[in-house]
Amino acid sequence: MSLGLIGRKLGMAQVFSATGEVIPVTVIEAGPCAIIQIKNKEKEGYTALQLGFLPKKEKKVTKPLQGHFKKSGSGTFRFLKEFRVEDVEPYQMGQELNVEIFEVGQKVAVTGVSKGKGFAGVIKRWGFSGGPASHGSTAHRTPGSIGCSAYPARVFKGRKMPGHYGAAQVTVDNLEIVDRQLDRNLLFIKGAVPGGKNGMVIINLSKKQLTEKAVKQ
């Protein structure tokens, strides 16, 4: 369990290390995120913080959500996300969290929705080899036989087939924070993260780093 942030992918860039090495980075606007709700073991059975990101006009928010937001006194937001934490005592309703909760050099896991590629065949979607490319073949990019003959005479569930490609939730773990800009709430994360420009992402501490921290304790 660790506190994270909701962010928005701004695009990719490059930075230079102290030795002059070029590092490709993804620039993410992470926060500020307001605490909308604090959940505790007495009432909800677990401890967590619900964060809101990107302001939204109140008139475009449903009445039930307007009442929910008013309890925090921090306005209305487009996105809500819950983060499990071990202790909620240090936090208050309406408090803003920003990139200060992360340090340069930390490893994080970034979750987002991958780019949608529409309907795709098995070669593009699953990396199938396809049929012979030579003259005479009539099956260049087809999946081939999918049945099971006389028994059990059906197609098994989970068979890799043509279909909608992308637009699915993807998590990339163990990405390094190369730099941060506190005044602009920007994180520079090494490598690529899921999704397109202006796509919403969730940034958490890396599962591997959390495991190592727990072992040391």
Secondary structure, DSSP 8 states (H G I E B T S, - for coil): ----EEEEEEEEEEEE-TTS-EEEEEEEEE--EEEEEEE-TTTTSS-EEEEEEEE--GGGS-HHHHHHHHTTTS--EEEEEEEE-S--TT--TT-EE-GGGS-TT-EEEEEEE----EEE-HHHHH----S--STT-S-SS-------TTTT-S--TT---SEEES-SEEEEEEEEEEEEETTTTEEEEES--SS-TT-EEEEEE-HHHHHHHHHH-
